[in-house]
Amino acid sequence: MRNIPFSPPDISEAEIENVSEVLRSGWITTGPKTKLLEQRIAKYCGTNKAVCLNSATACMEMILRLFGIGEGDEVITSAYTYTASASVVCHVGAKLVLVDTAKDSYQMDYDMLADKITEKTKAIIPVDIAGVMCDYDRIFEIVNSKKHLFKANNEYQKALGRILVMADSAHGFGSEYKGKKSGSVSDFTSFSFHAVKNLTTAEGGALTWNPLNGISDDEIYKQFMLLSLHGQSKDALAKTQLGAWEYDIVSPAYKCNMTDIMAAIGHAQLDRYEGMLDKRKQYLEKYEKELTGVGFDVLKHYDDTVQSSGHLCLTRLRGRDSSFRNEFITKMAERGIACNVHYKPIPMHTAYKNLGFDIADFPNAYAQFENEVSLPLNTKMTLDDVCYVIDTIKELMGDN
């Protein structure tokens, strides 16, 4: 029997050699490798700068903190996402506002999003689920139409002049919307480089942004460095210069920097990334072609508007319920195929129930979840593995 894991990291000898080089160098924390990776990510995304941190969650939280968003403010995101999209709102003390998905969609209901905006709304967090980017034209149309409600509370909010659009593109590094790379579409964008992501640094993430009126990119970068390194006026590398030990703590900030060990993995991954994306696209197109006619709805990743990063193969068992879905996943596992579910909606989790959310208020998100199955999709697989998954599915669905 085959063993097809869901999403193992694709680590080659290049990553191992890069890490060994860093370990031998004597400099393993934030340093030259991290700074170079930031430059490469900015160039890849088409932005002036990027910041690498220890997770996409940290990236999102630091963006909210840069914009001074906190108690008394509201932040809107999708009910159909992982907790990180929502928990960062709680971290900064703002009120979390959830929006149901559109019917038969993994994306927010944009009409409902418009209705949820109030004078207290300071940010919207769209989720580029599975690597398929949201309808950003519609989102920006909405926030611009609500400018009259917006009240700025700090210099960054004043520079933007409207609600912040902060993309949770944890799945989306390398995806495109109307020819523009994720990272250069939204006001600010966060990426995840966690072990299961397309491009990994084991843990880690990065953020990018589009220019703000009256605030230089260098100033924004400096503020992120302060926020992510205890508010310390010099990083560890700068303090190694002769006689340069002196520093100041300008705010009691946070600790969420990326290390050069992590960045070393990222460099090798980025060198290989286009080939990895091509392989994901090949496998997704095979899944879509073969499974659409056997009781599956397969999320479409590529069209004239969006080019996905191909992070997840989200499918729905048409007309089936959660019991059937769970039994199907078990039967696949018995045949050596690991499947998953993305996502259990936010209102179904205890932490968010305790905040007053009820899944009954989000019927479309529940309908998406009830029969969703994520099929294995990774660059350690072969096309023959993909065919084995497809043949197994056809066999199982033929029995029902």
N, C-alpha and C positions, 0 to 999 in steps of 0.2 A: 504493500500500500504506500502511496506517496505521502509526503509530509509537506504541505504548502502553508507556511505561516502567513499571517495576515499582512504584516508590514515590518519586516526585519530591516535594520539599517544596512545600507549598501556601502560597506567599507572595503576599500582596496588597499594594496600595498602603498599607494601614494599617500593616503591619509596616515597610515602607520609610520611611514618615513617622515612625514611632516611633523608629527607629534614627537617622534624620537629626536628630531633636530631641535625642537623647542626645549625638550627636556635636557638635552646636552648643552644648550646655550646658557643655562643658568638663569634665564628670565622666563618665568612661567605664568605670571599674572598679566594684567592688562599692560600691553606694551606695543612694540612695533608691528607684530602680526595682527593684533586687533585693529590698530589704526589703518593698516593697509587693507584689511578686509572691509572696513567701513568705506574706504575710497572705492573699492571694487564694487561693492553693493550699490553705492550711489550712482556709479557709472552705468551699471547694469539696469537700474530702475529709471535712469534718466533724470535724476535729481542732483542738486548741487552738493548735498551732504547726506550722510547716514550716521546713525549711532547704533553700535552693537551693545546689547545688554545680556543679562543671564536668562531671560525668557521673554516671550511675547507678552505675557501678563505684566511683567515689569515695564515693558515698553508702553503699554496702554495706560498703566497707572501713572507713569511719569508724564505722559502727555496731558492727562487730566490735571495733574498737579501743576504743570507749567501754565495751564490756562486758569489756575486758581479755582477750579470747580470743586465744590464741597457742600457743606451743610446749607440747606435752603435752595439748592439747585436741583434740577431734574436732568437725567440722562436716559435716552431711549435706545433700546436695542431689541433684537428679535427674541421671541420665546423659544425659537428653534436653534439652539446653539449650545456650545459647551459652557460650563460655569464661568470660565475666565472672562467672557464678554460681559458678564453681569457682576461678578464678584469685585472687579476693580471699581465699579461705581460705588459699591458698599464700602470699599477700603477708604475712599476719599470722603465718605460721609454724605454723599448726594443721594437723592431718592431715585431708585431704580424704576423705570417705566418699561413694561414689556409690550410688544406688539405681536399679534398673531401673524402667521404666514398667510399669504394669499391661498386660495383654494388650489389644491394639487401642486403646490409650490414649496420649495425650501426657503424662499426669500420672503421678507416682510411684505405684508399688505401695505402698499405705499399710500393708498387712500386713508387707511387707518392711521398710518404714521403721521400724515398731515393733521388729522383730527386730534392726535395726542399732544401736539406741540402747544405749549403755554408760554407765558411770560417768564416762567422759571426754567424753561428748557435751555440748557447750555451746550449740549452735545448729542449727536446721534452716532451710534456705533453700528454701521452695516456689517454684515458677516458674509464674507466671500466663501461660502460653504463648498467644500470639495474642490476648491480652486476655481470655481465659476464665479466671476465677479458680478456684483449687484448692478442694478440699473442706476448708474450714478447720474446720468442726465436727469432722471426723474427725481432723484434725491436732492440734487442741487436746485432743481426747479422749485421743490417744496421749501427748502430752507430760505431761498431768496424771496419766495412769496410771503414768508413769515418774518421778514426783517423788521417790520413795524412793531413786533412783539418783543424783540431782543433788547436786553439791557446789559451792557458790558460792565464787568466788575474789576477787570485788571487790564494792563496794557496789551496783553496778547489778545484778549477778547475785543478790545477796542480796535486793534490792528486788523482783525478779521471782519468785524462789523456785523456778524451774524452767527447763527448756531454753527459750532464746530462739527465737521464731518470727519470722523476718525475711524478709518476702516480697520476692522479686525480681519486682516488677510493672513491669519495664521496658516491657512492652507494654500495661500495664493502666490507665493514667490514665483515669478516667471509667467504669471497669467497676464492677459491683456484685455483691455476694454476699448473698442474702437481704435485699435492700433497703438494704444498707450499702455506701457507696462504698469502693473500694480506697483504702487509706491509713488507714482507721479500723477495719479488720477484724483485721489482724495486729498483733503487738506493735510492730514497726517495719516500714516499707515503703519501698522505693526505686523511683523512677520514672526513666525515660529520656526526655530531650527531644532526642535525637540527630536529625540531619537527616531520617532515614527514618521517624521516629515520628509518631504522629497529631498530637501537639502538639510543635512543635520550637522550640528556641532556638539552632539550628545545632549546637552541642554543649551539654551541660548535663543536669542532673537535679535531683531533689528527693527529700527524705525526710520522712516523717511518723511519728508514734508515738502510742500510747495512753498515758495517764498511768501513772507508776510509783509504787508506794506509798512515801511518805516522801521522794521526790525531786521537786522542783517542775519544771514545764515550763520555767521561766526558767533554772533551773540546767542542765537538759539542753541547752537552746539555747546557753547560754554555753559549755558544753564542746564542742559541735560547732563553734562559732566559733573556739575555741582550736585544736582539732584541724585545722581547714581553713585557718588563717592563721598557720602557723609557731609556734603557741603564743604568739602576741603578744597582750598584754593589751588593746590598743586596735586597732580596724581603721583603715584609712586615712581614712575619713570622720570618725571621732572625733578623729583627730590634727589635723584642719584647724581645730578650734576654737581660739580665741585662747589662746596660751600653753600649748596642750595637747600639745606634742610628746613629752613624757615617756611611756615605755612600758616594759614588762618582757616578757621571754620566759620563760614559766613551764614550758615543756617544749619539747624539740626536735621539733616536730610537723611537719605536712604543709602543702602548698599546693595547694588544689583549689577555690577560691572561684569563684562565678559573677560575671560582669561585668554592668554595667548595659546594655551593648550587647546581650548575650544576653537579659537580662530584658526589654528593650524589645520584642524579637520575641515573647517569651512573652506579654506583655500583650495584644498584638493577636491572637495565636492563641487565647488564653483567651476573649477577647470573641466569637470566632467559633465556639467549640468545639462547642457543642450542635448547631449546624447541620451541622458536619463529622461528628459522630457519627451523626446521622440519615441522612446520605448513605451512610456506610459500612454502616449497617444495611440500607438499601434494596438496596445492591449485593450484600451477603452473602446476603440472602434470595433474591435473583434467582439467584445462583450455586447455592444449595442446591436450589431448586425445579427448576432446569433440568438439573442435572448428576447428580443422584442416580441417575437411571435409565440413564446411559450409561457405566457402568463406573467411576464415581467415588464415593468416600466423602468427604463434605464435613463438616468439623468443625462441630458445632452450637454456635452462639454465644449463643442466647437461649432461655431456658426459665423455669420458675417459680422456679428457684434462682439462676441467674446471668443477668446482663445484661452482655454483653461490650462492650469498647471497640472491637471490630471491627478490630483492628490488622492481622491477617493472615488470608488465606483459605487455610487448610491443607486440602489434599485428598490422597487416596491413590488411585492407579490400581489398583483392585481386582484382585488375583491376578497383578499384573505384578512384574517384577524391576527392578533398578537400570539394566540396559542399556536396557530398554524406556523407563523413565522418562527417562533421559538423552537418548535419541533423540527422545522426545516434546518435551522442552524445546527441543531444537535445531530441530525442525520448527515449533514455535510462534514461535521467534525469526525464522525465515525468513519468517514471515507478519507480522512487526512487533510481536510480543507478547513482552514480557520476563517470564519466570517465574523462580522461585528455588526453593531447597530449605531448609527449616527443620525440623530442624537435623541436621547431621552429628554424631552422638552424641560426647560428650566422650571416651570411651575410644578413639575412632578417630584422635585427633590425636596427633602425635608427642610433644608436651609431656607428655601424660597417659599415653601408652604408657611413657614414660621413668619415670613414677612407679609403674609396675607394673600399670596397668589394661589389661584385655583385653576387646575387644568381645564375645568369645565368652561372657563372663560376664553379658552384658546382651542376651539374645536378643530380648526384646520391644522394646527401644529400637531395635535394628537392624532389626527387622521394620517398625517405623513409618517409619524413615528410607529403607528400601530402595526404596519406591515413592511417597514423598511428593513432591508438587509444590505450591508456593505460587503461586497465581494473582495477577495484578496487582490491587491493591486500594488505591485512593488517591482523594482528593477533587479531583484534577485531571481524573479520568476523567468521562465522561458515561455515562448509562444506555445510550446507543447503543454506546459503547465496550465496556461489559460484555456487551451482546448480541453484538457482533462476536467477543469472546473465546469466548463460549459456542458460537456458530455454528462457529467454527474448531475448537474441541474436538470438537464432534459430527462434523464432517467428518473429522478425523483419526482419531477412534475408530471411525468407520464403515469406515475403510480397514483396520482390524485385527480 
